[in-house]
Amino acid sequence: MISLASHVSLLWVVVASIWGASQEGVAAGPPLPDLEGAWADTTCSVDIGDSESLLDRACLRWRAQQTTAVVDSLYRHVLFTLEQSKQGAVADADSSTADMFDHVEYFARQIRLLEESQEVWIRYRDAACAAAGAKYWGGSMSSLTVVNCRTEHNLARIKELKWMVE
């Protein structure tokens, strides 16, 4: 089991890796988040259905928050990369006009589809996890089920977005 001090220090490591330590990273666009960071190595000892401690509950919530932050950061990174590619297609002086428009349209479509898929995915994740929590409606397990569900969905989305970066 991880101590509260370890949770706090891990949180700072993740925040620093996601948001970057300097303004230079912000000017260049969103940095690629640390995909092997503390959030990826942390497992919470609580099993849904067991009697859990306050620290274990905090661990589940912390991991859900961290994976959500990584999804958001990775999404912004992919979106920024596509925008940069679209701008590069416009600025490419060696391309024919028709070729340039094909490239610009390709990246514009990719951006539009990524934005739509992210919106739909967030609605799906939230609805699916609310439904999972409804199984325990009125009990203490409801919120933990929702938090655990969000973490699992976030981890799956991180894999999808990571594939787009590779």
N, C-alpha and C positions, 0 to 999 in steps of 0.2 A: 504494500500500500504506500502511496506517495503522501508525504507530509504537506501541510498547507504552505510552508515556506518553499518547498519544491514547486508547488503549483504556481506560486507567485513568480518565482524565478523563471520557470518555463514560459509563463505568460509573457514576460518581458522579452525573452528570446524570440518568441513567435512574433510579437508586435514589431520588434526591431527588424526581423527578417522580412516581414510582409511590407511594412511601410518604408523601409530604408532608413539609413541613419543620417542622410544629408538631403538638402534641397536639390542637389544635382540629379539624383535619381528621379525626383518628381518632374523636373524640367524635361527629362528624356522620356517621360512616359512611365506608366506603372511598372515597377520591377516585377520580374517573375518571382512568385512567392517561394519560400523554402518548402519544397515538396517532400523533404525528408526530415522536417523539423520535429520539435518536441511533441507537437500534437500527434504526429504519426506514430511515435514510439510509446505514447502514453496509453495504457489500458486501465480502465477503472475496475476495481475488484468486485463491484456490485453486479449481481445477476438480477435481472428483472424477476420479481417474485420472491426474492429473498429479503430478509430483514437487513436493511442497509443503514449505514451510519450517515451522519450529516456530511462528513468528509467525502464519502463515496458519492453522495448525491451531488455535492459540489464538483467532484471530478467529472461526472456525467455532463453537468451543465457547462463546465469549462470546455470540455472536449467538443460539445455541440457548438459553442460560440467560436472556438478556434477553427473548426472545420468550415463553419459558415463564412468566417473571415477569409479563409484560404479560397473558397469557392468564389467569393466576390472579387478578390484580388486577381485570381487566375482568369476569371471572366474579363475583367478590365484589361488585363495584359493581352489576352487573345484579341479583344476588340481593338485595342491600340495597334497591335501588330498588323491587323487587317487594314486599318485606316492608313498606316504608314505604307503598306504595299499598294494601296489604291493611289496615294499621293505619288508614290514612285512611278506608277504606270503613267500618270499624267505628266510627270516631269521627264520621262524618258524621251529624249530627243531623237533617238535612233529608230523609234517605232513609227510605222506608218500610221496615218490618222485612223484608219479602220481598225488596225491592230490595237492601238491605244484605247479606242472606245470599247473594244471587246474586253480588254484587261480591266478597265475601269468598271464596266458593267459586272464583270465576274466578281470583283472585290466588293462592289456595292451590294450585290446579291448575297454574298457570303456574310456581310455585316448585317444585313436585314434579317437573314435566316438565324444568325446567332442571337440577335436581340429578341426575336420572336421565340426561339427555343428556350432562352433563359427565362423569359416571362412565364411561359407555359410550364416549364420545369418547376419554378418556384411555387406556382399555384398548385401543381400536382403534389409536390413534396408536402406542402402545408396541409392540403386536404387529406392526403393519405395518412399523415401522422396524426391529424385530428381524429380521423376514423379509428386509427389504432388506439389512441388514448381513450376514445369513447367506450371501448370495451370495459374500462375500469372507471367509468364515470362516477364521480362522487367520492372516489377513494384516493389515497395517497399515490397509488401506482399510476394514475392517469398522467400526471405531469412527467413522471420519469419515463413512461412509455413513449410519450411524445418526444422528449429530449433524445432518447436513445434512437428512435426512428429517424429524427432529423440528422443525427450523426451518421447513421448508415446511408441515408440518401445523399448526404453531402459527400461522403467518401466515394460513392459511385459517380457523382457528378465531377469530382476532382479527377477521377480516372478518364472520364470523357473529355474534359477540358484539356487535360495533360496530353491526351492523344492529339488534340488539335494543334498543340504547340510543337510537338515532335515532328 
